[in-house]
Structures are given as structure tokens and as C-alpha cells.
Amino acid sequence: MKRIYDFRCPEGHVVEKYIDDGIQNVPCEICKQESTRVVSCRGILLDPTSGDFPSTTMRWARDRQVKIKAERKVAEA
């Protein structure tokens, strides 16, 4: 199965490649040295308005109310 992986070469260049799971090394696109696959962070974004994550939804609603209250106070002044 192909996935996107990050690779880092000895020079510190980091590149992404869409490759098979078994590949551990690829040539660096910048300096042509051998790059090794590294563990990278996954970006997780919770949708606060979906209701799928109740605590996140409640926090979003609470923060939104605070923001609306502050905007109204500024508008009245």
C-alpha cells in the first residue's frame, strides 16, 4: 500500500514521498544523498461543530459565547 512518508538526508533536508510501505531509503531530491524514512507527526483536526466530540464541542461553544460577549461590549462602547 502506498502512503506519504517523510525522508531526511544527512544534510538535514526533509522531503515527502508517496511510496510503498516497505521502502526505507530514497535519494534526496535536493542533494542526491540517501535519505532515511523518519517518523513524522500526524495532523489531527477535530471538527468542533460536528458533535462527534462532545467535550470539544462544549469548549468551542463556551469560547464562542465569550468571544460574542466581548464583541458586543466593544460594539456598545
Secondary structure by P-SEA (a helix, b strand, c coil): cbbbbbbbcccbbbbbbbcccccccccccccccbbbbbbbbbbbbbcccccccaaaaaaaaaaaaaaaaaaaaaaac
